[in-house]
């Protein structure tokens, strides 16, 4: 379980800062709940991002479908309001067809915050069974030659057949869940193999990472780094770096493999050095306009969750301090509190800068990870029940 202490906890300054942060976090969570109470009853599909502050929707959930029910679960944990539980279950249920989807690596994002959490909170085996089916679909994307899970494209499409991306590290916890529930090691073994490949090819000497890495899918031979959402193959897309911090910390917690902890720390150390004083990441840490560039608050809240987790896993309190400052900065400067028309909670997020797609908008995963991060601080026991914060 996450520790709640910090290196300054014994001092008056530390106590005062903690009290101030807790007040900010409660206010942000209460604002999120108020917004969800107003917006959620009218939502019948899956928010994908905002246009002029209003949600745009996907009927099947795209890759982000798990975050809307996940956000509703976080609201339920914060308030105990049965309305959020009812809405979360109804939303998760709409993802049912995706458990057999073999065309995406994002089944962890789709089914962990929605179906695994639903099972952990309700005990209804329907949700467990669906999550296990999703895990079985995911491992069909494993390339035995290259020891990686393919990111994009259907299994019969040769395009991108050898492509892996940083984000996949976040989908591996679904495989650990499947091994724990079934006793079948193949799920976790595949997760470990992918994570070992990822840390080998993504981690640069300075701790930064590219978004994409390509292999020859037939032989598993390495081709080299690339990018889609970052500035270049040599730059460091901030949200990808955040996925890595969170995902490698989780893999350490699930396996006890210290190489994963070392990797998470190296990624975190790079990102923390690259942060601007406002504690809101730019969209790419090493793009030419950085650090004076557009922001991605979603990278900040994902990183905050990862850092709080990393502090507990490593025993290094400064990661928690940094994570709390990221959460506080987002809560103070990136919420939609000044807009009467906004559907979402977190603003200043950037989806895909090179494609000019979603520049400083709201994104569903930002709302989800903001609340997850706040609950890591305010209600860690309740959050543990929902997403399992335990070690191996």
Buried (B, 14 or more C-beta within 10 A) or exposed (E): EBEEEBEBBEEEEBEEBBEEBBEBBBBBBEBBBEBBBEBBEEBEBBBBBBEEBBBBBBEEBBBBBBBBBBBBBBBBBBBEBEBBBEBBBEBBBBBEEBBEBBBBBBBBBBBBBBBBBBBBBBEEEBBBBBBBBBBBBBBEBBBEEBBBBBBBBBEEEEEBBBBBBBBBBBBBBBBBBBBEBEEBEBBBBBBBBBBBBBBEBBBEEEBBBBBBBBBBBEEBEBEEBBBBBBBBBEBBBBBBBBBBBBBBBBBBBBBEBEBBBBBBBBBBBBBBEBBBEBBBBBBBBBBEEBBEBBBBBBBBBBBBBBBBBBBBBBEBBBBBBBBBBBBBBBBBBBBBBEEEEBBBBBBBBBBBBBEEEBBBBBBBBBBBBBBBBBBBBBBBEBBBBBBBBEEE
